Amino acid sequence: MPDFLLELFCEEIPARMQAQAALDLKRLVTDALAERDIFAESAGSFVTPRRLALHIAGLPARRPASRELKKGPRVDAAAAAVNGFLKSAGLASLAEARIEKDPKKGDFYVALIERPGRDTAEMLAEILPPILKNFPWPKSMRWGPGSALPDAFRWVRPLHAILATFGPETEDPEIVAFSVAGIEASNLTYGHRFLAPGAIRVRRFADYARALEKAKVVLDPARRQDIIRYDARSLAHAQGLELVEDDALIEEVAGLVEWPVVLIGAFDAAYLALPPEVICATIRTHQRCFVLRDAASGALADKFALVANIAAPDGGAAIAAGNGRVVRARLADAQFFYETDLNVKLEDRLPKLAGIIFHEKLGSQGERVERLAVLARMLAPLVGSNGQAAARAARLCKADLVSEMVGEFPELQGIMGKYYALAQDETENVAAAIGEHYKPQGPADRVPTEPTSVAVALADKFDTLVGFFAIDEHPTGSKDPFGLRRAALGIIRLILEDELRIPIRTVLAQTLAAYRRFAGVVPANELFAQLLSFFADRLKVYLRDKGARYDLIDAVFALEGQDDLLLIVRRVEALGRFLETEDGANLLTGYRRAANILRAEEKKVMLAEARAYAAPFASDRLVAPEEKALSAALARASAEADTAIEAEDFEAAMQALSRLRGPVDQFFERVTVNAEDAELRLNRLRLLSALRDSVHRVADFSKIVGP
């Protein structure tokens, strides 16, 4: 079957746009073909800095003619329904439809849709121009003659050539005849800008990929990444070094070169006295180069790996030397910033924070650090930290925002504060807390364990969450501009991985109180409910990623007053283990028998009557031996369960309650709950309600699904 090959050859496509552009091209073209009942065996898209390519294999040469009878609305249907039918059927008016009669459903419109057979190449020529004209680049430009016109063709960078061929392997493919921006499609492409810039005539995809490789262009971005990674590791290993892995940078650099050539550059070893994070940021941010380290000690080396887009006659010596000169200049600047910053104490920088706005509705960073100091001091005893040290670290944790180094490298916030604190005789735990207060910033980031660091990190995240929720700026859908989901997940990881007992509701209230002059949009009680629900949702995501059952999480969260995250997780884990046992199955079965009857009765009556079932049952009104036995067993089991819950032994609590299975079964076999005597019936329902309430002290078993 025929294949289709499309290449859009242009000036350099920004690396950050390449992957999505390749996906968009494949999606738009294959969707447009599918709308015309043209389907392929496979499709793949590729991208280099100067070309966007699409290969669709196994297309039919022609779409056969077809007839379809499309049923429409009734003749008395609303105008909107009729117009929708005409549009979907491709009819200009009702005169082109016919009416069919149905004795049961009435008269309705029918359209006979006839599709003539068409060549696939003809349809490709029809669909490609509008796709390219409306291609969803994040940013695009107009150029050349007619670029001032409002409807001028736009592309990410000036488009130079279009390659479009279609045909079977056994024959020479035809050129798909279309044009955009005055550029006619052809069967020509071009090689590497410097190494092989001449035109290349292409027949089909296999020829295309081979020809580009000979012309020093690696078409597949994944293969370019593999070349960079393998060659960088090999060259580093040859010098007793190892590559500091950076997948994001490898992906970016692979989008900057068509023929990756890895080289090793060097800088003056004296710059190794700078903090390693400064060296990494300088080499990565300014030069898009890779940091190397000593394979034995792990210390940074005075060498780096760079990726050229050309195989130079001198083996790349001049390129490596040039990059080395630029890196040395950048490191000299960084050294100047660092030494300048060391001359000003962190505490002396605090007044400048008053001029940096945290958020227009939440005040300045200066006000924020005062809040953080209060919160960190309050949290300190809960995490085992000294309150004075936690408050000191919190007051200084944002001071490096006004430093020269963070002005140049914003990603070093906190990290530079740590180095300045150590150089200015702050204690090690205060310095560490300054450096770690943003952590953890993602699922792969390390969680601080030093108590002072934990206190300040928690304070920073609680302040962020409470402030933005109070002004009704919480995440919606996929949008989270203030990183509130990350902050909540950071708190969850700090609490669970450091095994902390933190009363969330109390901390939220004290965090809100720290906003002394602040009047929030959201009332306090509503704010706390929103935040606790937000924590619950984030914890569910965290636990599901760890393999916990969602229904068990819901069962524990349904209990009132659950704001101790560590205790919640322990309950969920205990519940999961217990339900896998025979005792667990007994408890669940007994609970469901009681709960199902109560639920059925509660549905029959008004709310006030349903609430009457929750009142204590009267022991002196129990008549049948089985209900008396259930009452006695319930008293024993509830007392044992309460003692176990107090000791936070949830499995023991559930085991005690599971022993109710026998008395419950006897009760239902020999006692009529819906007795004719209204008072007797009410008392028995209250007994079952007491049973349900006892189980709910551990978890809401009504949330548990499955057997």
N, C-alpha and C positions, 0 to 999 in steps of 0.2 A: 504493500500500500504506500501511497505517497507520503513524503515528509514535508514539513514547512520549516524554513529557517528565516529568522528575522534578526537583523542587527542594526542598531541605531548608534552611529559613530559620531562622537561629539568631543568637545573640549572636556577637561577633567571634571568628573562628577564628584562632589564632596563625599568623602568616605562614609560619613554618618548617614547618607541617603541611599547608599548603594543596595544594601540587602533588601530594604523595603521596596525599592523600585523594581528589583528583579521579581519579587513576589507579586507586586501589583501588575506588572506586564503579563505574567503568566495567567493570573486570575482574570484580568479584563479580556484577554483574547480568547481563552478557553470558554469563559462564560458567554461571550458574544457568539461563538460557534455553537455552543449548546442551545442557545435560544433559537438557532436556525436548524436544530436537529442534526448537527454535525458533531460527532464524538470521536476522540482519538484514543490510541492505545496508551500513550504516555506523553508527558510534557515536562520540560525542564528549562529553567532560566539561569542565565549567567551574567556576571557583571565584572568589568575591570574599570580602572579609572576613566577610560575613554570609550567604553562601549557597553551597551545594554543589549543582551542577546536572548532569543527565545527559540527553542527547538521543540516542535510538536511532531511526534512520530505516529504513523499508522492512521492517517486521515483518509477518508474515502475521496476518490477523485471527483465524485459528483453526488449531489443529493438527489435521490429519485423523486419523481412527482408523487404527490399524496393528496388524498381527499379526507376531510374530517368533518363530521356532523357535530356542531357545537350547540348544545341546548342552552337556551336563554331563559329570561324570567317570564312570568305570566304576562299576558297582553294588558292586564289592568295594573301591572306593577308600577311603582313610583318611577318618575322620570330619571332619577339618579341611577336606579338599577338598570333601566333600559339603556341609558347613555354608557354606562360601564360595560354592558354587554356589547354594544356597537364598537366600542373602543377595543375591547379584548379580541373581538372577532375580526377587526380590521374592516368594518363596514362603514360606508359613508352615510347611510341613512337606513331607516326601516324598510324602505322599498327593496333593499338588497337581501332582506331576510324573508323567511316564509313562516306561516303560522301552522302549527300542528295542533290537533285536537286530542284531548285526553278525557275520557268520560268521567274519570275520578278527580283529576287535578285541574281540569279546565284547559283553556287554550293558552299556548305559550309560543314564544318566538324560537326559531331554529335558524342557524346559519350554516351554509355549506361552505367550508373553507377549502379552497383548492390551492395547493402549492405546486407550482411548476418545478420541474427538475432544473437544477442549476449547478454549474461547475463550482467546486470548492474554491478554486483560485479566484473566480469572479467575486465570490462572497468575501474572501479575505481582502480583496482590493476595496470592497465596499466598507468593511467594518474598521479597517486600520486607521484611516485618516481621522475620524472622530475620536478614536481612542487616544491617538497621539496628541491631538489638539487639546484634549481635556485631561491629559495625564496628571495624576494627583501628586505632583512634586510639592514638598513643603514650601520651597521657594523656587521661582523660575524667572526667566528674563526674556525680553524681546530684543531682537538685533536685526541689522541689515535693512534693506529697502522695505518700506511699509511698516517698520516696527513702531511707528508713532500711532498707528491706527488702533482703535480700541479692541478690535477682534484679531489683532495680529497673532501669529503663532508664537507660543511660548514653550521654552524647554529649559532644563536646568542650566545648561550652558549652550553656546552656539552649536547647532547641529550641522554636521558637514556631509554626511552620506547615509544612505539607507540601503541595506542589503536585504532582499526578500526573494527567496526562491521556493518553488513548490514542484514536486514531481517524484516519480518512483525511482528506485535505485537502478533499475535497468536502463533508464533513459536519461538524457540530459534534462534537468529540470527547467521549467519555464520561470521567467521573472514575473512576480506578481506586480501587475502594472498599477501603480498609484503614486501620488506625490503629495508632499506636505512642505510648506514654506518654500516652494519653488524647487524642492529637491526631488528628483525622480528616483524611484527605487531601481536598483541594479543588482548585478551579481558580483560586485566589487567590494572588498574591504581593504584595510591598511594595517600594516604591522606596527612594530614598536616605533615610537616617535623619532628616536635617534639611531637605533641599531638596524632597523629595516623598515623605513618609512614608505616604501613603494606600494603600489596597488597590487592586490592579490585577487585573482579570479576564483570564484567559489562555485562548486556544483551543489554539494549537500553538506550536512553537518559533519560527517566524518572527515571530509576533505577540509572543511573549515577549521576544525580543531587542530588537525595536523599542520595545516598551513600557518596558522597563528603561532604554533609552537616553534616552527622553523623561523618565523619572523620575530622571535623573542617576545612572545606574549603568552602568558599562562592564563587561559580563559577562566578556569574554575577558581573562585575565591578560596574555597576550602583547601585546594591544593597549594595555593600561594601561602596560606597560613602554615600548612605542614612543612613547606620548604623553609620558611623563616624559622619556625620552631626547631626543626632538625638541625639546620646549618648553624644556628646560634648556639645550640647546645654543644655541637661537635667542635666548633671553633673555641668555645670557652673551655671545654674539657681538655683540649690540646695544650692549653696554657695553665692547667691546674685550677681552673675556675669553674663556676657553674652559673647558669642563667637564673636570675630572679624572675620566676614565671609571672607573666602578666598577659592573660588571655585577651583582655579588652584592648590592650595596646597592640598585640599581634593582629587582631581583627582590623584595627584602624590602619595599621601600617600596610597590611595586605590590600587595603583599599586605596593606597597611595602609589603603588608600583604595579607594573605589568610584568616585569622580569626581575624578581627579587634576588639581590646579591647581598649576602650578609658579610659585613666586615667588622673588624675590631679596632676601636679607637682608644685613645688614652688621654689622661689629664694628670696634672701635677699631684703627686701623692700628698702634698701638704694640705690639700683641700679635704682629705679624709678626716681632718680634725673637726669639720663641721658635723652637726647632727646627721645621722644617716638618712633621716626622712627628708632633710633639705637637699641632700645630694640626689636622692631618688626623684624628688619633685622637679628639681632643676633639669636633670637629664631627660626625664619622661615628658614633662610639660612643654619645655622649650624646644627640644630636639627630636622628640618622638623616638628616643633611643632606649635600649634595654640595659638595666643595671646588672653588673656581674659581681659575684662575691667569691671569696676564697673557699674552695671546696672543703678544706680541712677545718678552718676556724669559723666559717660562716660570716666573717667580717667583709664589709664592702671592699672591692678592689678598685684600683685607680684605672680601671679599664671599663669599656662599655661596648655593647654591640649596636651596630647601626645597619640599616637596610638601604642599599642604593637601588636605583632603577636602571642601572646600566652596568655592563661588564667592561670596565675600563682597561685600556692597554697595559697600564702599570700595575694591574692586579688590585686596583682600588686604593693604592697608597696615598695618592693626593686627596681623594675623597675622605679617607679616614683622618688624614692630617687636618683637613679643613674643618671637619666636624669636631676634632679635638680642640682646635683653636676657639671655636664658638662655645663649646662646653666650658673650657677654661674661663672664658670671658663671663659666661653666665654664673659660674661658681664664684668668680671674683665679686660679682655684684651681690650674690647671696651672702658671701662672707662680710661684705660691707654692711648689708642690712642687719646681719646677725650681731656684729660687733657694735653697731649703733644702738640696736635694741637693748643690748646688755648694759648700756650706760644709764638706762632709765628703769627704776624699780617698778615692778608690777603695780604696787600700791599707788605709786605716783601717777599711773595711767588711768586710775579709776575715774577722776573727774571728767575725762574725755568721753566716758561711756554715756554720760548724760546727753551728749549730742548725737548718739546713735539710736535710731528708733528701732525698737523690737517689733512693734506693730502700732499703727496709728491709734488704735483703740486700747492698746495694752501698755502704752508708755515706752520708756527708753530702756536701753540695756543697763543703764545705771540703776534705775528702779528695780530692774529684774534681779540684778545680783544681790540687792538688799533682801528681796523676797527669798532668793535661793539660800541665803545665809540663814534666814529664819527656819526655812524648811529643813535644811541639812542638819541644823542643830536639833530640831524636833525628831528627825529620823534617826539620828546617830545612835541613841540607846537601843533602838529596835534592830539595828544591824551590828551592834557591838563596837561602835566607833566612839571616839572622844568627841563630845559636842563642840568644844572649842576648835579642834582641828578641822572638823567638818565645816563649821561656819567660816573659818579662815579660807579654806580651799574654795568654798562656794563664792565668797566675795571676790576672789582673784581669778576665778575660772574663765571669765570673759575678757580679762584685761589685755590679752594678746590680740584682741580684735583691732586695737589701735596701734599695733606694732607694724614696723616696716615690712617684716618678713611675711606676716599674714596678709598684708595688703598686696604683696606680690604673689603669694601662694595661699589662697583662701582655704584650700584643703588641709592646711597645717594648723587650723584652729585647734586650740587645746594642746596639741603636741608641742608647739613652740612655747606656750605658757609653762609647760613642765620643765623645759630646759632653762628658761629664764628663772623659774622659781628655784631650781637646784643651784644655779649660779649665784643667786641672791640670798643664799643661806636659809631658805625655807626648809622645813623638815621633809624627809623623803615621802612620807605618806601624804602630806599636803601637795607636794609636787606631782605625785602619781595620780592623785584625785583630779588635779587640774588637767592632766594629760588624758585621763580616761573618762571624763564626765560625759562625753558624747556616746560612749559605748553602752551596749552593742548597737551598731548602726545597720546591721543586716543579719540574716540568719546564719551567715558564715563567720560573723565577727565574734571576737573573744568577749566573754562576759567578765567584767572586773570582779575580783574576789576580795581585795583589801578593803576592810570595812569603811574607811574614810572615802575611798573611791566609790563604793556602792552607795553611800549616803548622798553624795553630791550628784551621782548619775541619776538616782531616783528623784531627787529634788528637781533637777533640770527637766526631766520628762513629765513629772506631775504638774509642774508649773506650766509647761507647754499645753498639756491636755486641758487642764482646767481653764486656762485663759482663753483658748480658742473655742472651746465648747460654750463658755459663758457668753461669748459674743456671737454665738450661733454660726461659727465657721467650722463645721465638722465635715468629714469626707462625704462625698456624694458619688455613688457609682465608682468608677475607676479613678476619679480625681481626688487627690490628696495633696494639695500644694504645700501644706505646712508639715507634712510628714507625721501626721497624728497616728496613723496605723503603726508606723515604725516605732513611735514613742511608746504606744501601749504594749506592743510586742517586746520592746526593750525592758519595760517594767516587769512583764510576765517572766521573761528569761532571767532577769536579775533575781526575782523572788524565788522561782522554782529551782534554778541551777545553784543558787547560793543557799537554798533551803531556809528562807526567811519567813517569819510570821508577821505579816504586815496587815493591819486592819485598814483596808482600802477606803471605806467610807469615812473613817476618822481622818485619814490623811487628806482626802479630798476636801473635807470641811476646813481643815487647817490651811490647806493650800489656797482656798478661796478667801479665807480670812486674811491671808498675807497680802492680797490685793487691797490695801487699806483704802485708797481713794477711788477705787474702781466700782462702778455700778454696772453690773452685767445685764445683758438683754434677757437671758434665760433665768427664771427664778431658781433659787438654790435647790429646792427639793427636786424640781424637774431636771436640773443640771446633774445632780448626783445620780438620779435614775438613768439618765441618758448615758452617763459615763460608765456606770456599773454594767449596763447592757452592752456598751461598747467593749469593755473588758471581757465580758462573757463571750461575745462573738470572736474576739481575737484569741481567747483561750481555747475556744472550740477548734479554731483553725490550727493552733499550735498542737493540741492534743490529737487531732485527726492526723496530722503529719507524723505523729509518734505512733499511730496505729490504734488509738482509742476509739471505741464505738460512740457515734454521735448521740444515740439514745441514752446511753449511760451518763454522758455529759449533761444532757437535758434533764435527766432524772435528778441529778445533784443540784443543778442550777435552779430547779423549780422550788427548792426549799427557801424559805424566807431568811433574810439576813446573811446570805452567803457572800462574804467579801474577803475571806481569808483564802487566797488563791492556792497556797500550799496545801491547806486542809481540804479544799475542793478536789485537788488532784489526788490526794491520798484516798478520799472517799471514792472517786471514780475508779482508781486502781483496785481498791478493795472490793468494790461492787463487781467489777469485771471478773476478778478471781473467784469470788463467791458464787456468782451465777453459773460458773462452769461446774460446780459441784452438785451432788444430789440434794444437799441441804438447800442450796440456792434455788434449785428447781421447785422444791417443796414450798419454800417461802413465797415464791412468785405465784405458784398455783393457788395457795391458800389466800393470798392477797387478792388475786383476781376474782375468786369466787365471791368474796365479801364486797369488793369494789363494784363488781358488775351489778349486783342487786341494789346497792346504794345508788349507783348512777341511774339505774332504771327508775327507781322511786323518786329521785330528785327531779327527774325530767317531768314527772307527772304533776308536781305541785308548784305552788308559787315560791318565790325566793325566800320569803319569811318562813314558810313551812319547812323548806329544805334546810334552812339554818337551824331549825329545831332539832334536826337529827344530830347536829354537832354537840348538843348539850350532853353532860354526863348521864350515863344510864344509871338506873336505880337497882342496886344489888338486891334489895329486899323484894323487888318485883320480878325477879327471875324465877320461873316456875319449873321448867323442864330440867332434868339432871344434866343434859348435854349443854344447855346454856349456862348453867352454874359452873360446869367443868370448864367451859371456854372462858368464863369470867375469871376463874381462879388461875387458869393457865396464862391468860393475858396479863394479869397482875404480876405474876412471877416473871414472865418473859420481858415485860416492859421495864420492870425494875432492873433486871440484869442488863437489858439493852441500854438503859440510861446510864448505868455505871460504866459500861464499856464505852459508850459515846463520850462520856466525861473524860475517860482515859484515852480517847481517840483511837480505840481499838474497834474499828468499824466492822471487821470480819466477825469478831466475837459478838457484837451487837446483832448482826444479821443471823448468826448461828442461834442465838437465844430466841429470836423471833421465829426462826424456821421450825422450832419445836411446836409451834402452834398448828402445824398442818394437821395432825391427828385430831385435836379437839375441834378444829374448823370443819373437817370432813364429817365428824360425828354430829356436829350441830346441823349441818345442811341436810344430812340424811334423815334426821329424826325430829327436827324442829321446823315448824311452819312459821316462817318469818312474817308473812302477811296474814297474821291471825285476824279473826273477826273482831276480837276485842281491840279497840283502837289504842288504848293505853299499852296493852301488851305488845301490839305491833310496833308502836313508837319506841318502846324500850328495847326491843330486839334490834331495831334499826340503829339505835344509839350504841348498842353493843358492837355492831359491825362497824360503825363509825369510829369507835374507840380502837378497834383492831386496825382500821385503815390509818388512823392518826399515829399509832405506835410504829407502824412500818415507815410512815413518812418522816419519822425522826431521823432515819438514815438516808432515805432518798424517796423521790416521788415515783413509785413503781408504775404508775399509770403511763409514764413516758417511755417505758421499756417495751420494745417491739420484739416480735419473734416468740419462739416457744419458751 
